[in-house]
Amino acid sequence: MNLYINRERLSQAKMLEWLRCDLPLNEMVTVYQFDGNSLYSHDIYCALIPNDQIERTLSNSSWDLSHGQGLPGAMVHHFGDDADATYLRFGNDGGIEPLVIDREFYGIHEDYKEISEEFRLFHSLYQDRKQDHYLKIDDDGNEHLVGIVEPTRVRVRLKEILQLLAIKEMHLSIQFDCREQSENTLEELGLVEGGSDQRDGLSCWSLCYGDLGGIGSHRAFSRLLGVRLIEPLPKSKSGFWGFADEPTKRYVDFIIGVNKNGDNVEYTSNPDALANYFGANPGAPHDLTAVSFRKEVLDKYYHQPGKYFISDGILKCGRLWSMELDNHHDDKVCTWLKDLGSSLSYEEQLHWRAHNISPDGGVSQTYLKRQILGQSTDSDRPEHLFRQRYHDLVKSCNEYLGWQLLLPLDADDEHHFQCVRISATDEQRDFDELVLGLTKILIDSLNEKQLKSLIPPDQYDDLTGSISRLEAALSARGVTDAGDHITFLRNLQNLRSASAAHRKGKKYRKITTEFGVDSHTLRTVFAEILLNALVLLDYLVGVVKSDQLSEAAPDSSEGTT
């Protein structure tokens, strides 16, 4: 390593440059670091400093809080033979607090670093324990990475730190102790021994050079010791209720009609700007003006079933927000103009605006009866009926059998049930996923252990697969009209095997003939499959209620709910 590189390294120019730069609010700032090798060591640790102690902190380059400190402690005052102990939440009486806490367990358990509990609760952070990441969920349900904990480094997004400090009336103190060593002497490097404290705005540091005089393999060294303070955001920007400014909500304009020239007519979704049945805003469009969208608008939500839930007439994002909608059409989705503005954020409205189309045909009769006439009306959509029939089967099994004919899906497979639908497009990928999901629900979930108890022992060993065991169980109990349903299940299984589970080839082309894929769209084909699934579920409910399966002694250890 040449002299120039060594001299630059010992000058610690990069760290000094960082001391002077502006840090973007969205930057993941290193708030803890402890690493190094034979040539260097970098030690960074943060503290939260009360605003009234800023000048004291900047009066010298020493740290206010070190690793392992910031834990509960006590201060004892002696008065002659008497002693008075005072509990200290953070181990000091100066109001200085840690942002990252060293958790040490004396070699009995593994040590780890922990981000301040107050910071985590203030922002209601979710901890992804697999990666040790901390996520902040906004009002739309979007997740933002706020903290990353690694063995030798912890990073936290600056904005969230400064929001907390706004309310606490504190500054962030980034404390650093960086050391560099060289095999060269100070004289060879053209450096002078010594150093002094320096201050620049909210930073104070000392850069000292020294020479080990031949002790060990290294000679010249430098040490950069100091602090950099960062002021908090204004309380109005803290995002904390009671202190932060109320944000001004923005509204998107949506297509509500077509004028005589064939141009789209648009209007704001702001509910306060719309007419209603109480006489508001005469001349404005009514708040119950129907707005139409391509059916693909819902794909975003179907693709994230862990976050979003779509059912008959409603879309939900966890417990954050929901919107009533008309999802009872083959080719579109509708909702009221006012609901777009009142239920969705501006960013979410933009997503819907991208799929907005001119009105065509109005809302469905189901939606009209529910929303306008106040009538309780069942949906006629296959995907909505499927969920209803499935739950009817679960209820019937509980009541008549005490065990489930279809075992509940594991948590990792639950999304298949939530996403059963007729897709918005003819994409092969969507078709394959829907076939796969339906197979998991209707075939892979058959309760083979309980079915075995219905089949004579001398017949069971010759059976292969859950469908054959279902057929044998029904036959053994005198159910003789299951042929069409068994054929449907076998065709569905073959379709899954030939399409979603393996490369497509002759087997796929052969089985698709059974479903009419060559002459119909994939959407139409899956709609027919779903109708057959409804018929199957209705049939199974009837069989369960007939008591023909109830003579078997149930094993309550599996398949019950």
N, C-alpha and C positions, 0 to 999 in steps of 0.2 A: 504494500500500500504506500503510495508516494506521499511526500511531505505535504503537498497541496491538499490532498484528500484528508489527511490526518488533521491539518490545521482547520479546515472547514468543519470537520466533525466536532472537534473540541470547541469551536466557536459557537456551536449550537444555534446556528443561524436560523434553521427551520423552525425551531421552537420559539425563538425570539420573534420571528415573523408572525407566527400564530398568535402570539400575545397581542399583536397590534391589529389583527384583521377582524372584520365584522363577521359574526357568526349568523347565518340564516336561521330563522326560527324553526325551519323544518329539518335542521341538521341533527343527526344522532351524535351527541357530544359524549366524548369519553369522560366519565365521571369516576372511574376507578381503573387503574392499570398498575400492574406490578410484574414486570418482566425484564429480561436482560440476558447477557452472556458474558464472556470474558472481556469484551471490549466496552460494554455499556450496561446501564440499568436505567429504566424509566419507571418512575413512581408517581402516580397521579391519584389524588384523593380529594373529594369535594366536601365542603361544609356549607351550611346555611347560616348566614350571618345577619343578625338584626340590623336594620337600617341605621340605628343610632351608634353602631360600633364600627362603621366603615372607616373612619379616620384612624382608629386604633389599629385595625387590621392592616391598613396600608402604611403604617408607621415603620414597619420593618418587613423583611422577607420571610420570616418564620411562619410556620403553620399554626392555625388555631385548633385544629383537630387532627389527630393521627389515626392510623389504622388500629383497630381494636378498641378505640374510644367511642364515645357517643352512646354508651350503654347505661342503664340505671345504676346509680351509685349513691353515695351518701357523703355529707360533709359533717364533721364533728367539731364543735366548739367546746373548748375546755374553760371552765370558770372555777379555778381552784381545784377542789376535789370533784366538782360536778362536771358532767359532759352533756351537751345537747346535740342530738343528731338531726340533720335535715335531709330528707329524701330529695334526690336530684334525678329527674326523669332521664336526662341525657348525660349525667355524670359530671356536669359543670354548672356553675351558677351564673354564667354569662349569657345564657340563652342561645348558645351555639348548638346546632343540631346536625346530625349526619344525614346524608342522602342515601348512602350505601353502608350497610352494616356488615362487619365481619362476624360470621357465626362460627365459633370454634368449639370443639367438643373433645379436646384433650387427647386426641389420637384414638379415642374409642369409637367415634363415628366420623364420617367424612366432613371436613369443613366446607362451607359454601358462603357465597355472598348473597345478600338479601337487600332489595330495594326498599326504602322506607315504607312502612305500612301506611302512614298518613298519605304519602304520595299515591300509593296504589288505591286507597279508598277514595281519595279526593277525585280521582279520575275514573273510578269504578273499573279498574283494569282487570281483564281476564288473563290468567296465566296459562299459557300453553306449556304444560309441564314437560312434554317430550323435547321441545327445543329450548325451554326456558326463555320464551319470548312473552312480552306483555303487550296486550292488544286493547285499544280503546275503541268502543263501539259508538258510532255517532247516531243521530236521531233517525237516519235512514237505514240503519243496520249495517253500514259499511265498517269494516275493521281496519284500524290504523296501527301500524307497528310503532310502539312508544318506547319499549325497553328491550334490551338484549343483554342477557347475563351469560358470560363465558368464564372459563376457569381463571383467566388472568386479566380479564377486561370486562367492564360493564359500560354500556352506552345507553343514553336516555335522550329522547327528543327534547330539544331545548324549549320549544313552545310550552310543553306541559309543565316543565320545571318552573318557568317564569310565571305561568298562570297561578300555580300554587303560591309562589313567593309574593305575588301581588296581594293576595289575601293575608298572608302571614306578615307582610311588611318586612321582607328580608331580601338579601342579595345572595346570589350563588357565588361561592368562592371556589374556584378551581385551583387547587394547590398542586405544585409540581416540584419534584426533586429528581433532576436528570443528571446522570454522570457519564462521562466519556473518558476512555483511557487510551494511551498510545505507547508504543515501544520507543518512540522518539523522545528526546528531551525537549523542554520548553525552549532552550536556546536553538536547537535544530529547527523547531517549528516557528521560531520568530515570535514567541509569545512571552509575556511578562508575568511573573508570579504575583498573586494577590487579586483583589477585586473589591467592590463596594456595592452597597444597596443603591438601586435606581428606581425611580417612580415615573410612570407615564400614565396619566389619567387614573383609571381604576386598576392599574397593574403595578406591582412592586416586586422586584427581583434582585438577586445578586448573582453575578457570573464570576466565579473565582477560578484561577488557574493555580496549579501546584505541581510539584515534582517529587516523586517518591524516592529519588536519589538512589536508584538501583535496587530497591527492595522488590523482589519478585521480578516477573518478566516485563512488567509495564513500568513506565517512568512518568511522563507527563499525563496530567489529568485535568479535567474541568468539571465544575459542579454548578448547575443552574438551579437555584432554589428560589421559590417565590409563590405569589398568588395572583390570580386574575379574577376580579369581581365583575359580575354581570348583573345589571340592575333589572328589577322585575318589570313585568308589563303593568300598565295602568289597571286598576281594579275593574274598570269598565270593560276591559278586554280579557278578563279572567275566565269567562265562560261559566262562572259560578253564580247560581241563582241568588238574587238579593243584592248582588254587587255589579254584575255585568249588565251592559246595555241590552235591552230587548232587541233582538235582531229584526230588521225590516224584512218581511216575507215578500218574495217576488213571485209573480204568476206568469204562466205561459199562455199565449193565445192558441186556441184550438179551432179546427175547422168545424163549423156548425151548420153549414149549408152551401148552396151554390146559387149565384145570382143569375139574372136573365142572360148574361153574356157568357155563362159557363165558367165563371171564375169562382174560386172558393171564397166563402165568407168566413172570416175568423173573428173570434171575440175572446176577451180575457176570461180566465177561470176564477178570477177573484170573486168569491161569494158576495162580498159587500158591494159589488158593482152590478149585480144581476137582479132582475125582477123576481118577485115571488108572490105567493098567494096573500101576502099581507100588505101589498101596495108599494113595495120598495122599488126604486129606480124605474119609473114608468118609461116605456119605450125601449128598455134594454131587453136582451133575450132572457127568457125565463131560466131560473136556476135548474129546472128539471128538463133542460134541453139535452137530448141524447147526442152523445159524441161517439163516433165509431172508430175502430182500430183494426188493423190486420191481426189475425189470430196469433202471429208470431210475437206479439207484444208480451205474451205470457211465458215465452221460452226462457227468458232470463230467470224467471222465478222457478220454473220447473227444473232448471239445471242446477239449482241450489236448494234442494229440498230440506237441507239441515237448517236453513235460515228462513225460507219462505214456505207458506202453506196455502194451497189453492184448493177450494172445495166448491160446492154448489152455491154460487152467488157471492163468493167473498174471496179476497186476497189478503193474507196477513204476513207481516214481517215480525216473527217472534211475538213479543208483547209490546212492540214499539208502535206499530201503526197497522191499520187495516183499511180496506176500501171495498164497499159493495160494488159488484159488477154483474153484468149480464153475460155470462159465459155459456149461453144456451143456443149458440149458433154453430153451424158447420165451418164458416169461413171468416168470422169476425168476432170481436168483443165490443160491448157497449158499456157506457156508464154515463151518469149525469154530469153536466158541465160543472156544477157546484162541487161535486165530490172530488173531482180532479184537483181543485184548488184547496179544498179543506182537508183532504186526506193525505195528499202527496206533497213532499218538499219540492222546491224548484228543480233540483237536480233529477228527482224522480219524474217530475212532469216532463222534463226534456226527453227522457227515455220514451215516454208515451207519445210525445209529439212526433218523434221520429217514425212512429207507426200509424199516425193519424191519417184517416181516409175520409172522403166525402160520405155523408150519411146515405144509406141505401136500405130502405125497408123498415127502418125503425127498430125498436126493441122487441124482444120476444114476448109472447103471451105470458110465459111464466114470470118474467121480470115485471111486466105491466101489472099483472094481478097482485104480485107481492108488494110492489113499490107504490102503486097508485090506488088500487082498489082495496089494499090491506087484506087480501085473501091468502090463506095458507095453501100453497100449491106445490106439489111435488115436481121435480125436474123430470124431463123425459130424455135427458142426455145419457147415453150408455155409460160414460165414465162416472157420472153421479150415481146412477142406479147400481153400478158394480159395487161401489163402496157400501151402499145401503144393503144390498143382498149379502155381501160378505159378512157384515155385522149381524144380519139376521141369522146367518148360519152359526156364527159364534154364540149368539144368544140361545139359539135352539139347542146346540150341543151342550151348553151349560145346564139348560133346563131338563133335557131328556136323557143325556148320556153321562154327564159328569166328566167328560173328556172331549177334547177337540179333534174333529175329523181332519181339520187343517191346522197344523201347529202354528203358533204365532211366529212371525218373522223375527229373526235376530235384529238387533239394533243396526247392524251394518247393512242389512238388507231392507230395512223399513222404507227406504226411499223408493223402492220398486212399487210399493203399494201407493205411496203418495203421488207417484207420477203416472199412474194408469190413466190414459186419455187417448183420444184420437188426435194424432199430431197435427201441427199446423201446415206441414209440408210433406212432400213425397220423398224425403231424404231416406236413403237406405239405412243410414246409421240409426236414425230415430226408430225406424221400423224394427230393426234388429234388437235394439234396447227394449222396446216395448214387448216384443215377443219373449225375450229373455226374462223380463220382469214378471209377465203373466205366468210363465212356466214355473218360476220359483214359487209364486203364490199358490197355484192350483195343483202342481205336480210334485215339486221338490218338498213341499210342506205337508204332504199326506202323512198321517200319523201311522207309520208302518208298525210300530210296536203294538198299538191297540188293534190295528187291522189283523195282525197275526193272531190275536186272541179270538177272532171271529172265524178263523179258518181251521178246518180239521188238520191235526198235526201231520197226517200222512200226505197232505197235499202241499203244505207250505214250502218244503225244501225244493220242489220242482218249479217254484215261481221265481221269476226274475223281474225286478223293478217294482216301483210303487204302484203303477197303474195296474199291473197284473194282480197285485195283492188286493187292490181296491175291488177289482172285478171279482176275484175269488171270494172276498169277504161278503160282497153283496149277494153273490150267488148262494153262498152257504147259508145266508139268512133269508133266502126265499125271494130276493129281489130279482125279478126276471126281465125287467124292461130297461136295463141300463146300457144296452148295446150301443145306441147312437152316441151317448155321452162318453163311453169308453173309447169309441172310435175318434171322437173329437180330441180327447186328451192325447191319444197316440199320435194323431196328425200334428197336434201342437208340439208335442215332444220332438217329433221328427223334424219339424220346421225349425225349432230351436237348434237342434243338433246340426242341421245342414246349413244354417245361416249364421246365427250368433256365436255358436260354439266352435265351428270349424271353417276352413276355407270353403268358399262356395264352389260347387261343381255339379256333376250329374245328379247327385242326390238332392241338391237344392232345387235344381230345375224340375226334378220329378215331383217333389213334395209341393212345390209352388203351384203345380197344375191342380192339385187337390183344392187349393185356396183361390184359384183364378187370378194369380198374379199377372199372367200374360195379358189378360183382357181387362184388368181393372187397375186403378191406382193403388198404391200401397196404403193410402189413407182409407180407401174404401174396403180393402181387404182386411185391415185391422179392425175397422168398424164391425165387419161381419164376424170376425173372431171374437170380439168383445160381446156381441149379441149372443153368440153361442155360449160364451162363458156365463152370461146372465142366466140362460136357460139351464145350464149345469148347476149353478148355485141354487136356483129355485128348486130343481129336482132334488138336490142333496138335502135342502131344508125339509122337503116333503118326506124323504126317506127317514130322516132323523125323527121327525114328529110322528111318524107311523109306528114307532116303537119296535121296528124290525131289527134295529141294531142294539137295543137296550138290554138284551139278555146277557151280553158279555160282561164279565166282571172287570170293571175298569181299574187300571193302574193309575192311581192319582198322583204318582210321582212324576209323570211326564204328560204334557199336552193339555193340562188344565189351565184355566185362567181365573 
